[in-house]
Amino acid sequence: MREIKVRLDGVTEEQYADIVNAIWMQMKAIDCDFTVTPDRHAVPAQLDKRWDEYSNVSWQAGGRRGTPQAIAAGVGRSGIKKRADADE
């Protein structure tokens, strides 16, 4: 068993929740056996709430042009394909 310890100073509760959730997402993405154990100050309901807030990104709301964030940035699916074809 291997272990990594991350110590944080000066982060808000929201930042902490983002970091914990990001670590969990990354570990899930590489498909290995793992646990993520928040510190004793963490409130599980707050971590879950922050996780739920990520669902504001919606492919459906953006339609075939992508997420609302991509649309706002002016990056549609066709623009991505054109750039990929141009090897940018």
C-alpha positions in Angstrom: 0.0 0.0 0.0 1.3 3.5 -0.9 0.2 6.8 0.6 0.3 10.4 -0.3 -0.3 13.2 2.2 -1.3 16.7 1.1 -1.2 19.5 3.6 -3.0 22.7 2.8 -2.8 26.1 4.4 -5.1 29.1 3.9 -7.7 27.4 1.7 -11.4 28.2 2.1 -14.0 25.4 2.8 -15.0 25.6 -0.9 -11.4 25.3 -2.1 -10.9 22.4 0.3 -14.0 20.6 -1.1 -12.8 21.3 -4.7 -9.4 19.8 -3.9 -10.8 16.7 -2.2 -13.3 16.1 -5.0 -10.6 16.7 -7.7 -8.3 14.1 -6.0 -11.2 11.6 -5.9 -12.1 12.3 -9.6 -8.5 11.8 -10.7 -8.1 8.6 -8.8 -11.4 7.3 -10.2 -10.2 8.2 -13.7 -7.1 6.1 -13.5 -9.2 3.1 -12.2 -7.2 1.9 -9.2 -8.1 0.8 -5.7 -8.0 3.9 -3.5 -9.5 5.8 -0.6 -9.7 9.5 -0.1 -10.0 10.5 3.5 -10.9 14.1 4.3 -9.5 15.6 7.5 -11.5 15.7 10.8 -12.7 19.2 10.1 -14.5 18.3 6.8 -18.2 18.1 6.8 -19.3 15.3 4.4 -22.5 17.2 3.5 -20.5 20.2 2.4 -18.2 18.0 0.2 -21.3 16.4 -1.3 -22.9 19.8 -1.9 -19.8 21.1 -3.7 -19.8 17.9 -5.8 -23.4 18.5 -6.8 -22.6 22.1 -7.9 -20.3 20.7 -10.6 -23.4 19.4 -12.4 -24.1 23.0 -13.5 -22.0 22.1 -16.6 -24.5 20.8 -19.1 -24.0 19.5 -22.6 -27.8 19.6 -23.0 -28.0 23.3 -22.2 -25.3 24.0 -24.7 -26.9 21.8 -27.4 -24.7 20.5 -30.1 -22.3 23.4 -29.6 -21.0 22.1 -26.3 -21.2 23.3 -22.8 -22.3 26.9 -21.9 -18.7 27.5 -20.9 -17.4 26.5 -24.3 -20.0 28.5 -26.1 -19.1 31.6 -24.0 -15.4 31.0 -24.9 -16.3 30.9 -28.5 -15.2 27.3 -28.8 -17.8 25.2 -30.7 -17.3 21.6 -31.7 -16.6 22.6 -35.3 -13.9 25.0 -34.1 -12.2 22.3 -32.1 -12.3 19.9 -35.1 -10.9 22.6 -37.5 -8.1 23.4 -35.1 -7.3 19.7 -34.7 -7.3 19.2 -38.5 -4.9 22.2 -38.8 -2.7 20.6 -36.2 -2.9 23.6 -33.8 
